[in-house]
Amino acid sequence: MGLQPPQAWAAILGLVVLTAVSVLLGAGIMRPVLVVASWAVGVFLYRRYPILYLGFTWWMWFITPLVGRLIDYRSGWEPLRLLLVSQYLVTLVTLPNFLKHLPRLLLHRKEGLPFALAFLGVLYGFLIGLIQTSPIAVGRGLLDWLTPILFGFHLFVNWRDYPDYRQNIQRVFLWGVLVTGVYGVVQYLVAPQWDRLWLISTQLTSFGDPEPFKLRVWSTMSSPGPFAVMMMAGLLLLFNSKGALTIPAAGAGYLAFLLSMVRTLWGAWFLGVVTLLSSLKAHLQMRLFISILVIALCVIPLTTLQPFSNTITTRLQTFSNLEKDDSASVRKQIYADGLHRALTNGLGNGIGNAFIVKNGQLEPIVIDSGILELFFTLGWFGGIPYLGGMLLILYNLFQYSEFRFDPFMAAARAIGISSFMTLPGGSAMLGFSGLVLWSFIGIAIAGHKYHQHQRTDQKG
């Protein structure tokens, strides 16, 4: 039957061909064209084919950084990273619909109010940022803060299409784990030239050395953190997957996830598994437990093979010796130095202005904590509505009962809670990490609304 609907797939494949030609020709001049073309395809799908728009948006976030690295390798390093704007613009097409619903959210809808509160917090930070720093810096920062809220709300407000959205997300993350997991393992073994160029050009020494077996895996994405967030979510969803691809995806996915060496997300995955197990009815718990055993039997032997075992074992051993671990010590120092300043900074520095005034001079803030960054940036006036909205959503999630019989909804809640719990260790509310946090919270609420409506119809 071919790809259906043909108009939608013609637009997607046209963008794929344009991207491939740009990479093969090393046409750096095509970066702005690709940004505009991606946005145009996103607008077309959003208006005509909303289910395909959902999958298209996720894949834009999954692979755009790799496309950028491939073009850089052929045409030269581009420090502005213009191509990465395309994934934000594709997500931003949901903004008009959010603004249309905003007045009613503030006045009536209990489930939608947290999204409105978070939006108002970000709006406050945006206005303070305009006063404190340049419009370009504020605009770039606003993309990181705003797009996750918009996309999460988009999933929530389309709750009537929850079954289709659920199926699409499940399928997208199955293929996403497989593709990015395989590439991640290859990246570790080979260290492709385009990835080496990116690592050398960015001078991010914390990501390892640009050599095989010596780098932390970030796969097709922009850094190990977002990649690990994607894997954490995808691997939890994988417990609900069936079919021939599940085991290969799990093998590549878990191996690449461990090679990312992001311990915070390892812990989040474990918390997600516990949350998921505690959410389901007894027979679904047993099915999940069997899935965990089968996947463990397939994955554990892979982690014992060289050259993977030494890297993974060394990182795992740091859990038992955190007082001597450099990154843990640095994070403790960040909290010791920054907690007081963050909590006494009532107005906030504003979005795009990660600086503090010290001895009459602006000095950059090194932030490795979502909680600190929240109050540094939004202050009390923006931080309290934003954090309050998040906590209100999480409270609502614990009141729902549909998780007992809907494994996907249970997984979505587990992902949302696990992502939220990583806030002390990183900025889990921004960029792709924030997209995962708000999206799975949004789809979990959508599931509740859908099942609630189904019960009402049956009684009627």
Residue, then its C-alpha position, 0 to 999 in steps of 0.5 A: m500500500g505504500l506510505q500513507p498519507p502520500q502528501a505527508w510522506a512526500a513532504i517528509l521524504g522531500l526534507v530527507v532528500l534535501t538534507a542528504v544532498s546538503v550533507l553529501l555536497g558539504a553545502g554549509i550554505m544550506r543550513p538556513v534553507l534546512v531550518v526553514a524547510s524543517w519548519a515548513v514541513g512541521v507546520f504542514l504536518y501540524r495542520r493536516y496530519p497531527i499524528l505524523y507531526l508528533g513523530f516528526t517532531w521527536w525525530m527532529w530532536f533525535i537526529t538534527p544534531l547528527v545532521g549538523r555534525l555531518i554538514d560541519y565535517r564536510s563544510g567546516w565548523e559552524p560555532l553558532r549551531l544554526l541548524l539546531v534551531s530547526q528542532y525548536l521551530v518545529t516544536l514552536v508551531t504549537l504556540p498559537n493553540f496554547l495562547k488560544h487556550l491560556p485564558r480558560l486554563l487560568l480560570h477553569r481547567k484543573e489539569g491545564l492550570p499547571f501548564a499556564l503557571a509554568f508559562l507565566g513563570v517563563l514569561y516573567g523570566f523572559l521580561i526580566g531577561l530583556i531588561q538584563t541582556s541582549p534580545i538574541a540571548v533571551g530569544r535563544g534561552l526562551l526556546d529552551w524554557l518554552t518549547p517543552i511546556l508547549f509540546g506537553f500541553h499539545l499532548f494533553v489538550n488532544w486527549r481525545d486522540y490519546p490512543d493514536y498518540r500512545q501508539n505513535i509514541q510507543r513506535v517512535f521510541l522503539w525505533g529511536v532506541l534501536v537507531t540511536g542505540v546502534y549508532g551510540v555503540v558504533q560511536y564508542l567503537v569507531a569515534p567517527q571523524w564528524d564526532r571527533l571534530w565536534l568534540i575537538s571544536t567544542q572543547l568539552t573535555s568532560f565528554g572524553d577524548p576524541e578516540p575509540f573507547k575513550l569517549r562518553v556516548w552521545s549518539t545522534m544527539s548533542s551531548p550525553g545528557p539529552f541522549a541518556v534522557m531519551m534512552m531512559a524514557g525509551l527503555l522504560l517504554l520498551f517494556n510495553s513493546k512487542g515484536a521482533l525489534t524489541i530485543p535488538a533495540a534493548g540490547a543496543g539501547y542498554l549498552a549505549f545507555l551505559l556507555s553514556m556514563v550519565r549516572t543521574l539518568w541510570g538512577a532515574w531509570f531504576l526509579g522509573v522501573v520501581t514506579l512502573l512496577s508499583s503502578l500496575k495490577a498484579h498480572l501486568q506486574m508479572r508480565l513486566f517482571i518477565s520482560i525485565l528478566v528476558i531483557a536482562l538475560c540478553v543485555i548483561p552478557l553484552t556488558t561483560l564483553q571487552p571493550f565495554s566492561n572496563t568502562i561500565t564497571t569503573r563508572l558503576q563503582t563510583f556509586s560506592n565511593l561518591e566522596k572521592d568522585d570528582s563530579a559529585s564533589v563539584r556538584k556539592q560545591i555548586y550547591a554550597d556556593g550557589l544555594h544561598r545566592a539563588l534563594t536570595n535572588g528575588l527578581g532573578n537574572g532573567i532568561g538568557n542571562a546566567f550571570i551574577v554581580k560580584n564586586g560590581q562585575l558580572e561573572p558567569i554562573v556555573i550551574d549543574s542543578g535545575i533547582l538552582e538554575l530555576f531560581f537564578t533565572l526566574g527568581w521567586f516571582g517566576g520560579i514559584p509559579y513554575l515549580g508550583g505548576m510542576l508539583l501540582i501536576l505530579y500531585n494530580l498524577f498520583q491521584y489517577s487510577e487508570f495506571r493500573f490497567d494502562p501500561f503505557m500511561a503507567a510508563a509515561r507517569a514513571i518517565g515524568i516522575s523520574s525526569f522530575m527527580t533529576l532536577p537536583g542534578g541537572s536542568a531537566m526542565l530545559g531543551f530536550s530533557g524538558l521536552v521529555l519531562w513535560s511531554f510524558i506528563g502531558i500524555a499521562i494527563a491525556g490518558h486520564k482524561y480519555h479514560q474518564h471520558q470513556r467511563t462517562d460515555q459508558k454510564g450514559 
